[in-house]
């Protein structure tokens, strides 16, 4: 057997073992849905503070709704907003109520961001965030179900106060 064939065989076996270990670890180390939702929220907040849009977009549903309006196709605009304003969000209560493939967090939220050279600092009394389990892929090949933010509800007065009408 030639050197190239041995190398390819080794890489193939290595990848199969790596995927097998990943699947086994995933099956034996199942985190609770509550923990997975909290982790998704925390990771997206951390990424938004740093202006890393990709870390946030990965946690957003492709059918994202804000106050009932569809924002699933606004990915490019959301990415630009995150990069430019680096929103700093503090969710006071990250404890979700879970029902099947849906988890809901209702909490006051503190929002700080910079838009057009001006700082904005607001306290939103009640924000409802709905997470849903959606199909996704780990390592581009392994099918998984992940919690993604699917809906956000904020009072109309808070939205107008933010200038987001």
C-alpha positions in Angstrom: 0.0 0.0 0.0 1.4 3.4 -1.0 2.1 6.2 1.5 -0.8 8.3 0.2 -3.3 5.5 0.6 -2.1 4.8 4.2 -2.4 8.5 5.1 -6.0 8.6 3.7 -6.9 5.4 5.5 -5.5 6.8 8.7 -7.4 10.1 8.3 -10.6 8.2 7.5 -10.3 5.9 10.6 -9.4 9.0 12.7 -12.5 10.9 11.5 -14.8 7.9 12.1 -13.4 7.5 15.6 -13.7 11.2 16.3 -17.3 11.3 15.2 -18.0 8.1 17.2 -16.5 9.6 20.4 -18.5 12.8 19.8 -21.7 10.8 19.4 -21.0 8.6 22.5 -20.2 11.7 24.6 -23.3 13.4 23.5 -25.4 10.3 24.4 -23.9 9.9 27.8 -23.6 13.6 28.8 -27.0 15.0 28.2 -27.5 18.5 29.6 -30.9 19.6 30.7 -33.0 21.7 28.4 -33.0 24.5 31.0 -29.2 24.4 31.0 -29.0 24.4 27.2 -31.3 27.4 26.9 -29.4 29.3 29.6 -26.2 28.5 27.9 -27.5 29.6 24.4 -28.6 32.9 25.9 -25.4 33.5 27.8 -23.2 32.7 24.8 -25.2 35.0 22.5 -25.1 37.9 25.0 -21.3 37.5 25.4 -20.9 37.5 21.6 -23.1 40.6 21.2 -21.0 42.5 23.7 -17.9 41.8 21.7 -19.7 42.6 18.4 -19.3 39.0 17.2 -22.4 38.7 15.0 -21.7 35.1 14.1 -21.9 34.0 17.7 -25.4 35.6 18.0 -26.7 34.5 14.6 -26.0 30.9 15.4 -28.5 31.1 18.3 -31.3 32.9 16.3 -34.0 31.0 14.6 -34.4 31.4 10.8 -38.1 32.2 11.6 -37.3 34.9 14.2 -40.2 37.1 15.2 -40.1 40.4 17.0 -43.4 41.6 18.4 -45.1 39.3 15.9 -43.3 40.6 12.9 -41.0 38.3 10.9 -37.3 39.1 11.1 -36.0 35.7 9.9 -34.8 37.1 6.6 -33.1 40.2 8.3 -29.9 38.3 9.2 -27.6 40.7 7.4 -29.2 43.7 9.1 -29.1 42.0 12.5 -25.4 41.1 12.0 -24.5 44.7 11.0 -26.4 46.1 14.0 -24.5 43.7 16.4 -21.1 44.6 14.9 -21.8 48.3 14.9 -23.6 48.8 18.3 -22.2 45.9 20.4 -25.3 45.7 22.6 -24.7 44.9 26.2 -27.8 43.0 27.4 -28.4 41.9 31.0 -31.3 39.5 31.5 -32.3 39.6 35.2 -34.1 36.2 35.2 -32.7 33.5 32.8 -34.9 30.7 34.2 -37.0 29.3 31.4 -40.4 27.6 31.6 -40.2 24.6 29.3 -43.1 22.9 27.6 -42.0 20.3 25.0 -39.8 21.8 22.4 -40.4 25.4 23.6 -38.9 27.3 26.4 -40.0 30.8 27.5 -38.1 33.3 29.6 -40.0 36.4 30.9 -37.6 38.9 32.5 -36.7 42.5 33.0 -33.8 43.4 30.7 -31.2 46.1 30.8 -30.0 47.2 27.4 -26.9 49.3 26.6 -25.7 50.1 23.1 -24.1 52.8 21.1 -25.9 54.0 18.0 -24.6 56.7 15.7 -22.1 57.8 18.3 -24.6 58.1 21.1 -25.0 55.8 24.0 -28.4 54.3 24.8 -29.1 52.8 28.2 -32.6 51.4 28.9 -34.4 49.2 31.4 -37.1 47.2 29.8 -39.6 46.0 32.5 -40.8 42.9 30.7 -39.3 41.0 27.8 -40.6 37.6 26.7 -38.1 35.4 24.9 -39.3 32.1 23.3 -36.7 29.5 22.5 -37.5 26.5 20.3 -35.6 23.3 19.5 -34.6 23.3 15.8 -32.7 21.0 13.5 -29.0 21.9 13.2 -25.7 20.3 12.5 -22.5 19.9 14.6 -19.3 19.9 12.6 -21.4 20.4 9.5 -22.3 16.7 9.4 -23.8 15.5 12.7 -27.6 16.2 12.9 -28.6 17.7 16.2 -31.5 19.6 17.8 -30.5 23.0 19.3 -32.4 25.6 21.2 -32.7 28.9 19.2 -34.3 32.2 20.0 -37.5 32.2 17.9 -39.6 35.0 19.3 -39.1 38.2 21.3 -41.9 40.3 22.7 -41.4 43.8 24.2 -44.0 46.4 25.1 -44.8 48.8 22.3 -43.9 51.8 24.6 -40.4 50.3 25.1 -40.0 49.8 21.4 -41.0 53.4 20.6 -38.7 54.6 23.4 -35.8 52.8 21.7 -36.7 54.4 18.3 -37.3 51.0 16.7 -40.8 51.5 15.3 
